[in-house]
Amino acid sequence: ETGVPEAFAGIYRTIAARPEAAEVDREEILSVVQRIEAEVQKGPQARLPTVERWLGNLETVAPDIFEQLIPVLAGPLKGVDPGVRTLAEKARRG
């Protein structure tokens, strides 16, 4: 099992290296990913409908980051509620 901060580190590197887009700035993407990270770290107290909504937003504004994040959330993350994995699997299937 990987810890959440370690699992998200690569995603943050990708965001930092991402070219600025006129439609969506890096800060907006970063904010969504940080909220997802903070929420999934709550373990069983994570608000799954909220995480699902944020994932939907991320898929819309930054599909490349969404595609990188889904396998992370679907993998074995230390202290993360199994419902998060289920959400990720559902999102992966579309």
N, C-alpha and C positions, 0 to 999 in steps of 0.2 A: 504494500500500500504506500502510496505517495501522499505527502502532506499537501494541503490545498495551496499554500503559497508557492511551493516548489512546482506544482503542476501548472500554476498560472504564470510562472516566470517567462516561459517561452511566448505566451500570448502577449504579454506586455512588451517583449522585445519586438514582436511583429508589429504591434501598434506603433511603437516608437519609430520603426523603420518605414512605416507605411507613408506613401506620399500624401500630401494634403489634397483633399478633394474639395471642389467648390461646394458640393451639396452637404457634405458631412465633415466636420472637423475632427481631428484626432481626439480632442478633449471630450467630445460627446461620446465617442466610442469608448474611450478610457473610462468615463463615468459609468456607463452601462456595465462594462466588464467588472469594474470595482464593486458595484452594487451586487452583481451576481456572486462574485467571490465572497463578499461579506455575508450574504444571505446563506449560501451553502455551508459556510463554516458554522452556522448555528445548529447543525446536526438536526435532530428530530424537531426542533423548533422552527426550522426553515419554512417560510411561507411558499409552498410549492406553486400556487397560482401566480404569485408575484414573479417567481423565477421564470415560470413559463411565459408570462407576458414580456419580461425583459428579453428572454431569448428570441421571442417573435420580433421585438423591436430591433435587436441586433441583426437578425437574419435580413431584415429590410434595409438597414443602413450600412451594414458591413458584412455581406455574405461570406467574404473570405475569412474574417475573424470568427464568425459563427461556425464555419466549417472546421476551423482549428479547435474551437472550444468544445464542440459536441463530443468528440472522442475523449477529451479530458474528463468531462462530466460523466461520461458513460463508463469510465475506468474505475479501478479501485482507489478511492480517495479516503484517506484516514478521517474518521469522524463525521463523514457526510451521510445524511439520511439516504436509505436505498431509494426513496421516492425521487430523488434528484437523478439517480441513474436511470430510473424508469422514464422520467421526463426527457432525458437526453436521447434515450433509445427511440422514444416516440418522435422526437424532433428529427432524428436521423432518418427515420422512415418517411418523414414528410407527412 
